[in-house]
Amino acid sequence: MFTAIFGSFEAGIIYAIMALGVYLSFRILDFPDLTVDGSFVTGGAIAAIMITNGANPFLATVMALLAGFIAGCMTGILHTFGKINNLLSGILMMIALYSINLRIMGRSNIPLLNTETSFTKIGNLFESSGIDSFFNNLLVMVGLGDSLPETWGILFFMLIVTLLIKFLTDWFLQTEIGLAIRATGDNKRMIRSFSANTNLLTVIGLGLSNALVAFSGALIAQQGGFADVGMGIGMIIIGLASVIIGEALFGTKTIARTTLAVIGGAIIYRIVVSLALRFDFLEPGDMKLITAIIVILALTTPKMIERSKEKKRKARRKAEQLHFLQASVERKGENHAAVKSDS
């Protein structure tokens, strides 16, 4: 059980970067960007092909981020300058990226099991420094010695990277350009009246969104030990599920709180899926169905709770009005009786 939760937490931290990218496009820009399913694979493909050709894995991961930025900008250009519907422009770019990813990879799957990746370097560092043995000894002391993780390096490294990206996102959205992008998502006509170039802001916002998605794809490929042309299928739903779950559980009062909620939502989503797959009647192929059910529950539950609260508020107001009317009738009756007795 501990190993499953540990692995889910580790994967959730990596997927949280992708969820932050989805948050930028769907919530900040109000742009339903389906490029995500393609740019996620682009990140994994570029990282995998560069690593297998002997490139530094950290450099390969950065190059994946740049490729994602270009893919997102292309979607923005199709929409803003090509005047193509936002949903259709994302679909077109996603389809185009499928062929582009195959061109990059040269085949449908690239294994990374026998190559040195960013995570193997970090794992070796933690093992040689004794950090892994220290934490594993702590688990043995508390009775969890039967489920020791291979390394703690990936978890700690990704916590630092994900939180750094979260703080950079918070900072960027408070800058002049970030505020203009937020305003573009809220009201294009209003921000255009201040002479802002909404087309350029949309392109930049989509580029940053897909840069984070591709960065996450590169890290997932290195963690899983392979890059596959189909690894991005349904990724947009996973990102949306993370955003919706996080917002429902942790709130959206400020940008900093919302980005933290998105990270929490990604982790909770991975843990829920991992625990659900432990049931005997569910199979790994049911993961997309589980994702759909989670999203449906995350969307409908808050509305059902709000309707229930609204019914209670209406019932309370009705009871108060009824009580007020009864009190008024009683007072009128007392006054009438008093007038009769005086006469």
C-alpha positions as CSV (number, residue, x, y, z in Angstrom):
1,M,0.0,0.0,0.0
2,F,2.8,2.5,1.0
3,T,4.7,1.7,-2.3
4,A,1.6,2.4,-4.4
5,I,0.8,5.7,-2.6
6,F,4.5,6.7,-2.7
7,G,4.6,6.0,-6.5
8,S,1.3,7.9,-7.0
9,F,2.6,10.9,-5.1
10,E,5.8,10.9,-7.1
11,A,3.9,10.7,-10.4
12,G,1.4,13.3,-9.2
13,I,4.1,15.8,-8.6
14,I,5.3,15.4,-12.2
15,Y,1.8,15.5,-13.6
16,A,1.2,18.7,-11.6
17,I,3.4,20.6,-13.9
18,M,1.2,19.5,-16.8
19,A,-1.9,20.5,-14.8
20,L,-0.4,24.0,-14.2
21,G,-0.1,24.3,-18.0
22,V,-3.7,23.3,-18.5
23,Y,-4.7,25.8,-15.8
24,L,-3.0,28.6,-17.7
25,S,-4.9,27.8,-20.9
26,F,-8.3,26.8,-19.6
27,R,-8.7,29.1,-16.5
28,I,-6.4,32.1,-17.2
29,L,-6.9,32.4,-21.0
30,D,-10.3,30.7,-21.1
31,F,-9.0,28.7,-24.1
32,P,-10.0,25.1,-24.5
33,D,-6.6,24.0,-25.9
34,L,-6.5,20.3,-27.1
35,T,-2.9,20.7,-28.2
36,V,-2.0,19.3,-24.8
37,D,-2.4,15.7,-26.0
38,G,0.2,16.3,-28.7
39,S,2.6,18.6,-26.9
40,F,2.9,16.2,-24.0
41,V,4.2,13.5,-26.4
42,T,6.4,16.1,-28.1
43,G,8.2,16.7,-24.8
44,G,8.7,13.0,-24.2
45,A,9.8,12.3,-27.8
46,I,12.5,15.1,-27.9
47,A,13.8,14.1,-24.5
48,A,14.0,10.4,-25.4
49,I,15.6,10.9,-28.8
50,M,18.2,13.3,-27.4
51,I,19.1,11.1,-24.4
52,T,19.4,7.9,-26.6
53,N,21.8,9.9,-28.9
54,G,24.0,10.8,-25.9
55,A,22.8,14.3,-25.0
56,N,22.8,15.5,-21.5
57,P,19.4,14.5,-20.0
58,F,18.9,17.9,-18.3
59,L,19.6,19.7,-21.6
60,A,17.2,17.3,-23.3
61,T,14.5,18.2,-20.8
62,V,15.0,21.9,-21.4
63,M,14.8,21.4,-25.2
64,A,11.5,19.6,-24.7
65,L,10.2,22.7,-22.9
66,L,11.2,24.9,-25.8
67,A,9.5,22.6,-28.3
68,G,6.3,22.7,-26.3
69,F,6.4,26.5,-26.3
70,I,6.7,26.5,-30.1
71,A,3.8,24.1,-30.4
72,G,1.6,26.2,-28.2
73,C,2.5,29.4,-30.1
74,M,1.5,27.6,-33.4
75,T,-1.9,26.9,-31.9
76,G,-2.2,30.6,-30.9
77,I,-1.2,31.7,-34.4
78,L,-3.7,29.5,-36.0
79,H,-6.4,31.0,-33.8
80,T,-5.4,34.6,-33.7
81,F,-3.9,35.3,-37.2
82,G,-5.6,32.4,-39.0
83,K,-9.0,33.2,-37.5
84,I,-9.6,29.5,-36.8
85,N,-12.0,28.6,-34.0
86,N,-10.1,28.1,-30.7
87,L,-11.3,24.5,-30.2
88,L,-10.6,23.6,-33.9
89,S,-7.1,25.2,-33.8
90,G,-6.1,23.0,-30.9
91,I,-7.5,19.9,-32.6
92,L,-5.6,20.7,-35.8
93,M,-2.3,21.2,-33.9
94,M,-2.8,18.0,-32.0
95,I,-3.3,16.0,-35.2
96,A,-0.3,17.6,-36.8
97,L,1.9,16.9,-33.7
98,Y,1.1,13.2,-34.0
99,S,2.9,13.0,-37.3
100,I,5.6,15.4,-36.1
101,N,6.2,13.2,-33.0
102,L,6.6,10.1,-35.2
103,R,9.1,12.0,-37.3
104,I,11.1,13.0,-34.2
105,M,11.1,9.5,-32.7
106,G,11.5,7.6,-36.0
107,R,9.3,4.8,-34.5
108,S,6.4,4.5,-32.2
109,N,8.3,3.7,-29.0
110,I,11.7,4.6,-27.6
111,P,12.9,2.7,-24.5
112,L,15.0,4.5,-21.9
113,L,15.6,1.6,-19.5
114,N,19.3,1.2,-20.2
115,T,20.1,4.9,-20.6
116,E,21.2,7.5,-18.1
117,T,18.3,10.0,-17.5
118,S,17.9,12.9,-15.2
119,F,16.3,10.7,-12.6
120,T,19.0,8.0,-12.7
121,K,21.6,10.7,-12.1
122,I,19.6,12.1,-9.1
123,G,18.9,8.6,-7.8
124,N,22.6,7.8,-7.9
125,L,23.4,11.0,-6.1
126,F,20.9,10.3,-3.3
127,E,22.2,6.7,-3.0
128,S,25.9,7.7,-2.8
129,S,25.2,10.4,-0.3
130,G,23.3,8.1,2.0
131,I,20.0,10.0,1.9
132,D,18.1,6.9,0.6
133,S,19.4,4.7,3.3
134,F,18.6,7.2,6.0
135,F,14.9,7.5,5.0
136,N,14.6,3.8,4.4
137,N,16.0,3.1,7.9
138,L,13.2,5.4,9.2
139,L,10.6,3.4,7.4
140,V,12.0,0.2,8.9
141,M,11.8,1.7,12.3
142,V,8.1,2.5,11.9
143,G,7.3,-1.0,10.5
144,L,7.2,-0.3,6.8
145,G,10.4,-2.2,5.9
146,D,8.6,-4.4,3.4
147,S,7.7,-1.6,1.0
148,L,10.9,0.5,0.6
149,P,11.0,2.8,-2.5
150,E,14.0,2.5,-4.8
151,T,15.0,6.1,-4.3
152,W,13.8,9.2,-2.6
153,G,15.7,11.4,-5.0
154,I,13.0,11.7,-7.7
155,L,10.4,12.8,-5.1
156,F,12.5,15.5,-3.5
157,F,13.9,16.7,-6.8
158,M,10.4,17.0,-8.3
159,L,9.0,18.7,-5.2
160,I,11.6,21.4,-5.6
161,V,11.1,21.7,-9.4
162,T,7.3,21.8,-9.2
163,L,7.2,24.3,-6.4
164,L,9.8,26.5,-8.2
165,I,7.5,26.4,-11.3
166,K,4.5,27.2,-9.1
167,F,6.2,30.3,-7.6
168,L,7.5,31.4,-11.0
169,T,3.9,31.1,-12.4
170,D,2.5,33.1,-9.5
171,W,5.2,35.8,-10.0
172,F,4.6,35.9,-13.8
173,L,0.8,36.3,-13.4
174,Q,1.4,39.3,-11.2
175,T,3.7,41.1,-13.8
176,E,2.4,43.5,-16.4
177,I,2.3,40.9,-19.1
178,G,0.8,38.3,-16.8
179,L,-2.0,40.7,-15.7
180,A,-2.7,41.5,-19.4
181,I,-2.9,37.8,-20.2
182,R,-5.4,37.3,-17.3
183,A,-7.4,40.3,-18.5
184,T,-7.4,38.8,-22.0
185,G,-9.0,35.7,-20.7
186,D,-11.6,37.7,-18.7
187,N,-12.6,40.3,-21.2
188,K,-10.8,40.7,-24.6
189,R,-12.8,43.7,-25.6
190,M,-12.0,45.6,-22.4
191,I,-8.2,44.9,-22.5
192,R,-8.1,45.8,-26.2
193,S,-9.6,49.2,-25.4
194,F,-6.3,49.9,-23.5
195,S,-4.3,49.3,-26.7
196,A,-3.2,45.8,-25.6
197,N,-2.3,43.3,-28.4
198,T,-4.6,40.5,-27.4
199,N,-3.4,38.3,-30.3
200,L,0.2,38.4,-29.1
201,L,-0.9,37.8,-25.5
202,T,-2.9,34.7,-26.5
203,V,0.0,33.3,-28.4
204,I,2.4,33.9,-25.4
205,G,-0.1,32.3,-23.0
206,L,-0.6,29.2,-25.1
207,G,3.1,28.9,-25.6
208,L,3.8,29.0,-21.9
209,S,1.0,26.5,-21.2
210,N,2.3,23.9,-23.7
211,A,5.9,24.5,-22.6
212,L,4.9,23.2,-19.1
213,V,3.0,20.3,-20.6
214,A,5.9,19.3,-22.8
215,F,8.3,19.6,-19.8
216,S,6.1,17.3,-17.8
217,G,6.0,14.9,-20.8
218,A,9.8,14.8,-20.9
219,L,9.9,14.0,-17.2
220,I,7.2,11.3,-17.4
221,A,9.1,9.6,-20.2
222,Q,12.3,9.6,-18.1
223,Q,10.4,8.3,-15.0
224,G,8.6,5.6,-16.9
225,G,11.6,4.5,-18.9
226,F,10.1,5.0,-22.4
227,A,8.5,7.5,-24.8
228,D,5.5,6.4,-26.8
229,V,3.6,8.1,-29.5
230,G,0.3,7.3,-27.7
231,M,1.3,8.4,-24.2
232,G,-0.6,11.7,-24.5
233,I,-4.0,10.3,-25.2
234,G,-6.5,11.7,-22.7
235,M,-3.9,13.9,-21.1
236,I,-6.2,17.0,-21.4
237,I,-8.8,15.1,-19.2
238,I,-6.2,14.3,-16.6
239,G,-5.1,18.0,-16.5
240,L,-8.7,19.1,-16.2
241,A,-9.4,16.6,-13.5
242,S,-6.4,17.9,-11.5
243,V,-7.6,21.5,-11.9
244,I,-11.2,20.8,-11.0
245,I,-10.4,18.5,-8.0
246,G,-7.9,21.0,-6.7
247,E,-10.2,24.0,-7.0
248,A,-13.1,22.1,-5.4
249,L,-11.1,20.9,-2.4
250,F,-8.8,23.9,-1.8
251,G,-10.5,26.9,-3.2
252,T,-9.5,29.7,-5.6
253,K,-9.4,32.9,-3.6
254,T,-5.9,34.0,-4.9
255,I,-3.7,33.0,-7.7
256,A,-1.1,31.5,-5.3
257,R,-3.8,29.4,-3.6
258,T,-5.2,28.2,-6.9
259,T,-1.8,27.1,-8.3
260,L,-1.2,25.2,-5.1
261,A,-4.7,23.7,-5.3
262,V,-3.9,22.5,-8.9
263,I,-0.7,20.7,-7.6
264,G,-2.7,19.2,-4.8
265,G,-5.4,18.1,-7.2
266,A,-2.9,16.3,-9.5
267,I,-1.5,14.4,-6.5
268,I,-4.9,13.4,-5.2
269,Y,-6.0,12.4,-8.6
270,R,-3.0,10.0,-9.0
271,I,-3.6,8.5,-5.6
272,V,-7.3,8.0,-6.2
273,V,-6.6,6.2,-9.5
274,S,-3.9,4.1,-7.9
275,L,-6.2,3.0,-5.1
276,A,-9.1,2.4,-7.5
277,L,-7.0,0.0,-9.6
278,R,-6.3,-2.1,-6.6
279,F,-9.9,-3.4,-6.8
280,D,-9.9,-6.9,-8.5
281,F,-12.7,-6.1,-10.9
282,L,-10.8,-3.1,-12.3
283,E,-8.0,-3.4,-14.9
284,P,-5.3,-0.9,-16.1
285,G,-7.3,-0.4,-19.2
286,D,-10.1,1.0,-17.1
287,M,-8.0,4.1,-16.1
288,K,-9.7,6.3,-18.7
289,L,-13.1,5.3,-17.4
290,I,-12.0,6.0,-13.8
291,T,-10.7,9.4,-15.0
292,A,-14.0,10.2,-16.6
293,I,-15.9,9.2,-13.4
294,I,-13.6,11.3,-11.2
295,V,-14.1,14.4,-13.5
296,I,-17.9,13.9,-13.5
297,L,-18.0,13.6,-9.7
298,A,-15.7,16.6,-9.4
299,L,-18.0,18.7,-11.6
300,T,-21.3,17.6,-10.3
301,T,-20.7,17.2,-6.6
302,P,-20.0,20.9,-5.8
303,K,-23.1,21.9,-7.7
304,M,-25.2,19.3,-5.8
305,I,-23.8,20.5,-2.5
306,E,-24.6,24.1,-3.5
307,R,-28.2,23.2,-4.5
308,S,-28.6,21.4,-1.2
309,K,-27.4,24.5,0.7
310,E,-29.6,26.8,-1.4
311,K,-32.7,24.6,-0.5
312,K,-31.8,24.8,3.2
313,R,-31.4,28.6,2.9
314,K,-34.8,28.9,1.2
315,A,-36.4,26.6,3.8
316,R,-34.9,28.7,6.6
317,R,-36.1,31.9,5.0
318,K,-39.6,30.5,4.5
319,A,-39.7,29.3,8.1
320,E,-38.6,32.8,9.3
321,Q,-41.2,34.5,7.2
322,L,-43.9,32.1,8.5
323,H,-42.8,32.7,12.1
324,F,-43.0,36.5,11.4
325,L,-46.5,36.2,10.0
326,Q,-47.7,34.1,12.9
327,A,-46.2,36.6,15.3
328,S,-47.9,39.5,13.4
329,V,-51.3,37.7,13.5
330,E,-50.9,37.0,17.3
331,R,-50.1,40.7,17.9
332,K,-53.1,41.8,15.8
333,G,-55.3,39.5,17.8
334,E,-54.0,40.8,21.1
335,N,-54.5,44.4,20.0
336,H,-58.0,43.6,18.9
337,A,-58.8,42.0,22.2
338,A,-57.4,44.9,24.1
339,V,-59.6,47.4,22.1
340,K,-62.7,45.3,22.8
341,S,-61.9,45.2,26.5
342,D,-61.4,49.0,26.6
343,S,-64.8,49.6,24.9
